[in-house]
Amino acid sequence: MNRLKYSFLILVLGLFCTCSIIWSQDMSFISSGVDVDDSIFIPDFSYAGYHNGIKKIPEKHGTVVQASTFSVLADDNLDDTSALQEAINKASKLEGPVTLQLPPGKLIVSGILYIERDNFVLRGHGTDESGTEIYFPRPLMYCKDPEDLKELREYLIEFDKRQKEKENNIDLPFSQYAWSGGFIWTRVPGERVKPYLKKYDRPHEVLANVFEGKRGGKTLKISKVQNLAVGDVVELQLFNKNGQEGRILKDLYKEQNLKIGGHHWNFPNLPLVKQQVKILSITDNNATINCPLTIDVKPEYKAQLVRWRHLKEVGIQDFSIRFPKSPRIAHHVEQGFNGIYLTRVYNSWVKNISIENADSGVLTENIANVTIEDVITKGENIAHYTVAMSGTYNVLAKGIKVYNKAVHPLSFNTLATKCVYLNCEVFKDPILDQHSGANHQNLFDNTTVYITPDEEMSYPLFKGGGAGYWKPSHGAFSTFWNTKINVLNDISSSKKIKLFGMKDGPFSRIIGINGNRNFKVEYQPMAMIKDVNKVFKKFPSLYDYQITKRKKIKSAVVDLDN
């Protein structure tokens, strides 16, 4: 960039900053950059979603293949499993991007459908009466055990994982499908889904060691570079090699007096913090990545960039999933009425899906830069999860509507990082769940919930789940922005309703609570609580505010380069 261009850039950015101050004067407390004090820091969530939120999900995607060509016939009351998997396999062999178009009407599927290639879209004709419905008559427990879950099955047996509820006469083994598996399953064959047992650990293909980086920054100090190239999508891994006194625990939980579970140090060879990032530049001993770091990188974290095998540009959209009504056995003993299981996908999407009577609607593991948009869950069955985020990074779940009861209606689970629920609505027994497992810096944004407070005028909206060995419920800087609450029961409008549930969530940001009653919030420890009982009109969404701001800066720089 020549001197004139550089000077003009400074001028443009200066003008932008000036305008931004005027435009966002009500947002002056938001500080997301490098070296921002913990007391005012709010993460930049704008990188969540398909292509970091910059690109739109494509309307058309390559060659369209009609599933009916492979005898996938709707409304014939015959099982379509074999024909549909054959259609997926045959379409997957075509060169270039491909869309497998399902016919309108009802399809019957009784086995797992695997998607295993890049640039592949599974598309129906919509979710209305004239659209496509896939009916799954029986649960996953009656399918052949997936090889991908062999490690999980061994773990459940070896550690005798059981659901015990003495008051309900329940003492039953956990199901392998309580939080894993689905009838529509994306995967990279041969790759580990999720680590459980040390005997399955294998060395990663290390591309570079990382010894320094700043929270909120995009520059890594690297050494011992091997086969790392600009444009690579890799995984940044940070480890706790120092047991209970590991500095990384203090960074995650901000040195609060919290009970930290043993999984934070019992597996020193597994990363405690992960980010899937794209390498933008490599100069000398510096690498620039496309997204901000969530915590400082320090030498004792033994950080590294490793090969991350994944699928890209995978889409699942425009159809209904329906399961039969079935009796609930117990928590963690789900039969496996699970819809979609996303593993190892990047820059991909799920869009316009209706799911009825699921144990879990959409489950995830080891995915990044994914948008899950306009998913409806409903039905009479009590679900475990609806659209859950586990092992996720920069995932945007947008416009999710939950009409059914669920144990964890919206959930950030193990290792979920920089993910967003945006414009979502929960109609029954809402819980904004943060499910332990070192999840941190996630956002519930412009969420609408419908609650029935108890006789003591309180409701556990912020109740966090998860096993004790993975506590606390979340790391620092989890954020709730503009939560809208509709009280359903007829109670006094003059008394404040207490919203509570979290006592081990450090440095949370609860900004904007409003509804048809007055509320007070209890959240511990060290929470930033602002604008309770105030309506957000100018900036109802933090994500939208942040991505608009980022696009303006990006546009200014691109214009100069052109």
FENHUGI-V620442 format. One record per pair of residues at least 12 apart in sequence whose ideal C-beta (glycine too) atoms are under 7 Angstrom apart, sorted by sequence separation. I is the first residue (numbers start at 1). J is the second residue. D is the distance in Angstrom with one decimal. If there is no record, write none. Layout:
# FENHUGI-V620442
I,J,D
I,J,D
This chain:
# FENHUGI-V620442
30,42,5.0
32,44,4.2
71,83,4.6
72,84,5.2
88,100,6.2
161,173,6.9
162,174,6.5
210,222,5.5
211,223,6.5
277,289,4.1
278,290,4.3
350,362,6.2
375,387,5.6
432,444,5.2
449,461,6.9
520,532,6.8
70,83,5.5
87,100,6.0
161,174,4.2
180,193,7.0
209,222,6.5
277,290,6.0
362,375,6.4
387,400,5.1
510,523,5.7
519,532,6.1
208,222,4.4
209,223,4.9
277,291,5.6
323,337,4.2
361,375,6.6
410,424,6.1
499,513,7.0
519,533,6.2
72,87,5.5
208,223,7.0
209,224,4.8
249,264,5.9
372,387,5.8
432,447,6.9
508,523,5.6
518,533,5.3
70,86,5.3
208,224,6.3
275,291,6.6
339,355,4.9
361,377,4.6
386,402,4.9
410,426,6.4
67,84,6.5
70,87,3.9
156,173,6.7
208,225,4.5
409,426,4.7
510,527,5.9
156,174,5.1
208,226,7.0
321,339,4.6
505,523,6.5
510,528,7.0
207,226,5.9
246,265,6.3
275,294,6.7
339,358,5.2
358,377,6.5
430,449,3.8
506,525,5.6
507,526,5.1
508,527,4.5
509,528,4.7
510,529,4.8
511,530,4.7
512,531,4.8
513,532,4.6
514,533,6.0
67,87,4.6
70,90,6.3
156,176,6.5
207,227,5.7
208,228,5.0
337,357,6.5
338,358,6.5
342,362,7.0
355,375,6.8
386,406,5.1
388,408,6.7
430,450,6.8
497,517,5.4
499,519,5.6
506,526,5.7
511,531,5.8
513,533,6.6
514,534,6.0
98,119,6.7
100,121,7.0
102,123,6.6
104,125,4.2
207,228,4.1
244,265,5.6
273,294,6.6
337,358,5.3
338,359,5.6
349,370,6.4
355,376,6.9
383,404,5.8
385,406,6.5
400,421,6.7
409,430,5.6
414,435,7.0
430,451,6.3
502,523,5.1
503,524,4.7
514,535,4.9
97,119,4.0
98,120,5.9
99,121,4.2
100,122,5.4
101,123,5.6
102,124,4.5
243,265,4.7
273,295,6.3
337,359,4.3
338,360,4.6
339,361,5.0
340,362,4.7
341,363,5.0
342,364,4.7
343,365,4.9
344,366,5.3
345,367,5.0
346,368,5.2
347,369,4.9
348,370,5.1
349,371,4.7
350,372,4.6
351,373,4.7
352,374,4.9
353,375,4.9
354,376,4.7
355,377,4.9
356,378,5.3
357,379,3.6
361,383,7.0
363,385,6.5
384,406,6.9
389,411,6.6
409,431,5.9
410,432,6.0
411,433,4.1
412,434,5.0
413,435,4.2
415,437,5.8
417,439,6.6
496,518,4.7
497,519,5.2
498,520,5.4
499,521,5.1
500,522,4.3
502,524,6.7
512,534,6.5
84,107,6.9
96,119,6.9
100,123,6.9
153,176,5.3
336,359,6.4
339,362,6.2
343,366,5.6
344,367,6.8
346,369,5.4
351,374,6.0
356,379,4.3
357,380,6.7
360,383,6.3
372,395,6.9
381,404,6.9
382,405,4.8
383,406,3.9
384,407,5.4
385,408,5.2
386,409,5.5
388,411,4.7
389,412,5.3
390,413,3.6
391,414,6.5
397,420,6.9
402,425,7.0
405,428,4.9
408,431,6.5
410,433,6.4
412,435,6.3
414,437,2.8
415,438,5.9
416,439,4.2
417,440,6.0
418,441,5.3
419,442,4.9
420,443,4.6
421,444,5.2
422,445,4.7
423,446,5.2
424,447,5.4
425,448,4.5
426,449,4.9
427,450,5.1
496,519,6.0
92,116,6.9
99,123,5.4
152,176,5.4
240,264,6.1
248,272,6.0
316,340,6.1
335,359,6.6
343,367,6.8
349,373,6.8
357,381,4.5
359,383,6.0
360,384,5.2
361,385,6.9
364,388,6.5
367,391,6.9
382,406,6.9
384,408,6.8
386,410,7.0
389,413,6.1
390,414,5.4
391,415,5.2
392,416,4.8
393,417,5.1
394,418,5.3
395,419,4.5
396,420,5.0
397,421,5.0
398,422,4.6
399,423,5.2
400,424,4.2
401,425,5.0
402,426,4.5
403,427,5.2
404,428,6.7
405,429,5.6
411,435,5.2
413,437,6.0
415,439,6.3
417,441,6.0
418,442,6.9
421,445,6.5
422,446,6.3
426,450,7.0
493,517,5.8
496,520,4.6
498,522,6.2
512,536,4.9
84,109,6.4
88,113,6.3
92,117,4.6
109,134,5.5
240,265,5.6
334,359,4.0
338,363,6.1
342,367,5.2
345,370,6.1
350,375,6.6
358,383,5.8
359,384,5.4
360,385,4.2
361,386,4.8
362,387,4.5
363,388,5.6
364,389,5.9
365,390,5.8
366,391,4.7
367,392,5.6
368,393,4.3
369,394,5.1
370,395,4.8
371,396,4.9
372,397,4.5
373,398,4.6
374,399,4.7
375,400,5.3
376,401,4.8
377,402,5.3
378,403,4.1
379,404,5.0
388,413,5.9
393,418,6.1
394,419,6.8
398,423,6.0
399,424,6.9
402,427,6.4
408,433,4.4
414,439,6.5
420,445,5.7
65,91,4.4
104,130,5.9
110,136,6.9
210,236,6.8
361,387,5.6
362,388,6.9
364,390,5.6
365,391,4.2
368,394,5.4
373,399,5.7
377,403,6.7
378,404,5.2
385,411,5.9
390,416,6.2
396,422,6.3
413,439,6.4
416,442,5.8
421,447,6.3
80,107,4.6
88,115,6.5
104,131,6.1
105,132,6.9
106,133,4.8
107,134,5.0
108,135,5.3
109,136,5.6
110,137,6.0
149,176,5.2
207,234,6.0
241,268,5.1
364,391,6.4
371,398,6.5
376,403,7.0
377,404,5.6
389,416,4.5
392,419,5.1
397,424,6.8
408,435,6.7
412,439,4.7
478,505,6.2
80,108,5.5
81,109,5.0
85,113,5.7
92,120,6.2
104,132,5.6
107,135,6.9
110,138,5.9
152,180,6.0
240,268,6.3
342,370,6.7
360,388,6.6
364,392,5.3
367,395,6.4
436,464,6.7
485,513,6.8
487,515,6.5
74,103,4.6
79,108,5.1
80,109,5.8
81,110,5.3
84,113,6.1
103,132,6.8
106,135,5.8
108,137,6.5
239,268,6.4
432,461,5.9
435,464,6.5
437,466,6.1
473,502,6.2
480,509,6.9
483,512,6.5
486,515,5.8
487,516,5.6
72,102,7.0
74,104,6.4
75,105,4.2
78,108,6.8
81,111,4.3
102,132,4.8
389,419,5.0
412,442,4.4
431,461,6.9
432,462,6.0
433,463,7.0
434,464,4.5
435,465,4.7
436,466,2.7
476,506,5.1
477,507,5.6
478,508,5.0
479,509,4.3
480,510,4.7
481,511,5.4
482,512,4.0
483,513,5.3
484,514,6.0
485,515,3.4
486,516,5.7
487,517,4.7
63,94,5.9
72,103,6.6
74,105,2.8
75,106,5.4
79,110,5.6
112,143,6.0
149,180,6.0
314,345,5.1
430,461,6.7
433,464,6.1
435,466,4.5
436,467,6.7
473,504,5.3
474,505,5.1
476,507,4.0
480,511,6.9
481,512,5.9
484,515,5.8
74,106,5.7
111,143,5.6
149,181,6.2
239,271,5.7
240,272,4.9
276,308,5.8
321,353,6.6
325,357,5.9
431,463,5.2
433,465,5.5
472,504,4.0
473,505,5.2
477,509,6.6
63,96,6.5
65,98,6.1
67,100,5.7
74,107,5.7
238,271,5.9
239,272,6.3
311,344,6.1
315,348,6.5
317,350,6.8
323,356,6.6
324,357,6.5
437,470,4.4
471,504,6.3
472,505,6.7
62,96,5.4
65,99,6.9
67,101,6.2
112,146,6.6
237,271,3.7
238,272,6.2
310,344,4.5
311,345,5.0
312,346,4.9
313,347,6.0
314,348,4.1
315,349,5.1
316,350,4.8
317,351,4.1
318,352,4.9
319,353,6.6
320,354,4.3
321,355,4.6
322,356,4.6
323,357,4.1
436,470,4.0
440,474,5.9
451,485,6.1
453,487,6.5
457,491,6.8
485,519,6.6
62,97,2.7
63,98,4.9
64,99,4.8
65,100,5.3
66,101,5.3
67,102,5.1
68,103,5.1
72,107,6.7
146,181,6.5
238,273,4.1
309,344,6.6
310,345,6.2
312,347,5.0
313,348,6.3
317,352,5.3
322,357,6.7
323,358,5.8
436,471,5.3
439,474,5.3
440,475,2.9
446,481,6.7
61,97,5.2
62,98,4.9
65,101,6.6
67,103,6.3
141,177,6.7
310,346,4.7
312,348,6.6
315,351,7.0
317,353,6.9
436,472,6.8
439,475,6.8
440,476,6.3
441,477,4.9
442,478,5.4
443,479,4.7
444,480,4.8
445,481,4.8
446,482,4.9
447,483,5.2
448,484,4.5
449,485,5.7
450,486,4.8
451,487,6.0
452,488,5.0
453,489,6.7
62,99,6.0
64,101,5.4
140,177,5.0
237,274,5.7
436,473,5.5
438,475,6.2
440,477,6.8
441,478,6.7
451,488,6.7
452,489,4.9
462,499,6.7
464,501,7.0
61,99,4.9
236,274,6.8
440,478,6.8
443,481,6.5
450,488,5.7
453,491,6.5
457,495,5.5
459,497,6.5
461,499,4.6
462,500,6.6
463,501,3.7
464,502,5.9
148,187,6.3
235,274,5.9
236,275,4.5
434,473,4.9
444,483,6.7
458,497,6.7
462,501,3.8
434,474,4.0
457,497,5.2
458,498,4.0
459,499,5.9
460,500,5.9
461,501,6.2
462,502,4.1
140,181,5.5
155,196,3.8
235,276,5.3
236,277,5.5
457,498,6.3
460,501,3.9
464,505,6.8
155,197,5.5
458,500,6.0
140,183,7.0
154,197,6.2
233,276,6.4
234,277,6.4
252,295,6.7
149,193,6.9
152,196,5.8
251,295,4.7
434,478,6.0
453,497,5.1
148,193,5.1
151,196,5.2
233,278,5.1
234,279,6.6
251,296,6.3
151,197,5.7
136,183,5.5
232,279,4.8
231,279,6.5
432,480,6.8
151,200,5.1
230,279,5.5
229,279,6.9
230,280,6.8
334,384,5.4
228,279,6.6
230,281,6.1
247,298,6.5
230,282,6.0
247,300,5.7
248,301,5.5
328,381,6.7
228,282,6.6
328,382,5.1
482,536,4.4
325,380,5.6
326,381,6.1
325,381,6.4
414,470,6.5
62,119,6.4
408,465,6.0
242,300,6.3
482,540,5.3
238,297,6.6
61,121,4.6
241,302,5.6
462,523,6.0
481,542,4.0
223,285,6.2
239,301,5.9
412,474,7.0
222,285,5.8
238,301,4.4
239,302,4.8
479,542,7.0
221,285,5.9
221,286,6.4
222,287,5.0
238,303,4.9
237,303,6.4
219,286,5.8
220,287,4.7
236,303,6.7
237,304,5.5
201,269,5.8
219,288,5.7
220,289,6.4
236,305,5.8
237,306,6.1
113,183,6.3
218,288,5.6
276,346,6.5
112,183,5.8
113,184,5.2
114,185,5.3
115,186,4.7
116,187,6.1
218,289,5.2
234,305,4.8
235,306,5.2
434,505,6.6
113,185,6.8
234,306,6.4
112,185,5.5
114,187,6.1
116,189,5.9
218,291,6.9
234,307,6.5
235,308,4.0
109,183,6.4
218,292,6.0
234,308,5.4
195,270,5.5
217,292,6.4
233,308,6.4
216,292,5.0
217,293,5.8
331,407,6.3
216,293,6.7
220,297,6.8
228,305,6.3
215,293,5.4
208,287,6.9
214,293,6.6
215,294,6.7
213,293,5.0
215,295,5.3
215,296,5.1
214,296,5.9
213,296,6.7
213,297,3.5
212,297,5.8
210,297,5.7
211,299,4.9
276,368,3.7
210,303,3.9
210,304,6.0
446,540,5.1
209,304,5.4
210,305,6.2
446,541,4.6
208,304,6.8
445,541,5.4
208,305,4.6
445,542,5.4
206,304,5.1
207,305,4.7
445,543,5.0
207,306,6.2
443,542,6.5
206,306,5.5
207,307,6.3
443,543,6.6
205,306,5.9
204,306,3.9
205,307,3.9
204,307,7.0
291,394,6.6
233,346,6.0
276,393,5.3
191,309,5.5
275,393,5.6
274,393,6.7
422,541,6.4
188,309,5.0
422,543,5.3
188,310,6.5
188,311,6.3
294,417,5.9
420,543,5.4
294,418,6.3
186,311,6.1
186,314,5.7
184,316,6.2
274,415,6.1
275,417,6.7
294,440,6.5
294,441,5.2
193,343,5.6
191,344,6.1
178,332,4.5
181,336,6.2
183,338,6.6
184,339,6.7
178,334,5.2
182,338,4.3
183,339,6.4
184,340,4.8
185,341,4.6
186,342,5.3
187,343,5.2
188,344,4.7
175,332,6.6
177,334,5.6
181,338,5.5
182,339,5.7
186,343,5.8
187,344,6.3
172,330,5.9
174,332,4.8
175,333,5.4
182,340,5.1
186,344,6.9
174,333,6.9
175,334,5.2
177,336,3.4
182,341,3.0
186,345,5.2
170,330,4.9
181,341,5.5
172,333,4.9
175,336,6.7
177,338,5.8
165,330,6.7
273,438,7.0
272,438,5.6
163,330,5.0
163,331,5.7
163,332,4.5
163,333,5.4
194,365,5.3
193,365,5.7
264,438,6.8
35,214,7.0
34,214,4.8
36,216,6.6
34,215,7.0
182,363,5.8
34,216,4.5
177,359,7.0
33,216,5.1
34,217,4.7
180,363,6.6
32,216,6.2
179,363,6.5
134,319,6.1
133,319,6.8
252,438,6.3
132,319,4.0
133,320,4.4
134,321,5.5
135,322,5.1
136,323,5.4
137,324,6.3
131,319,6.5
132,320,6.9
252,440,6.1
131,320,6.5
133,322,5.8
126,318,5.3
127,319,6.6
118,311,5.3
125,318,6.5
127,320,4.8
117,311,6.7
118,312,5.1
119,313,4.6
120,314,5.5
121,315,3.9
122,316,5.1
123,317,5.4
124,318,4.5
141,335,4.9
118,313,5.8
123,318,5.2
124,319,2.8
141,336,4.9
121,317,6.9
139,335,3.7
140,336,2.8
139,336,4.1
194,391,6.5
139,337,4.9
140,338,6.2
115,314,6.1
136,337,7.0
178,384,6.3
263,469,4.6
261,468,5.5
262,469,5.0
263,470,5.1
261,469,4.0
261,470,5.1
261,471,4.6
179,390,6.8
260,471,6.9
259,471,6.1
260,472,6.6
258,472,4.9
38,254,6.3
97,313,6.8
102,319,6.2
253,472,6.2
253,475,5.9
254,476,4.8
252,475,4.2
253,476,6.5
252,476,6.7
127,352,6.2
127,354,4.2
52,290,6.7
52,291,6.9
47,291,4.8
258,504,5.2
44,292,5.8
258,506,6.8
256,506,4.5
254,506,4.9
253,506,5.3
254,507,5.3
61,315,6.4
256,525,5.2
256,526,6.7
57,349,5.0
57,351,6.1
51,347,5.4
50,347,5.9
50,349,5.3
57,371,6.3
52,369,6.1
51,369,6.5
50,369,6.4
49,369,6.9
50,370,6.7
50,371,4.2
49,371,4.5
52,394,6.6
53,396,6.7
48,394,4.7
47,394,5.2
48,395,6.2
49,396,3.4
48,396,4.2
48,418,6.3
47,418,6.6
48,419,6.0
48,420,4.4
45,418,6.4
43,418,6.6
45,420,5.3
43,441,4.4
45,443,4.7
43,477,5.4
42,477,6.9
41,477,6.3
43,479,6.9
42,479,6.4
42,509,5.6
38,507,6.4
53,547,5.1
48,543,6.9
45,542,6.6
46,543,6.3
45,543,5.3
46,546,3.8
45,546,5.9
46,547,3.9
44,546,5.6
46,550,4.9
26,538,6.2
27,539,6.3
26,539,6.9
27,545,6.6
20,549,6.6
16,552,6.1
16,553,6.5
16,556,6.2
13,556,6.6
12,556,4.7
9,557,7.0
9,560,5.3
8,560,6.4
5,560,5.7
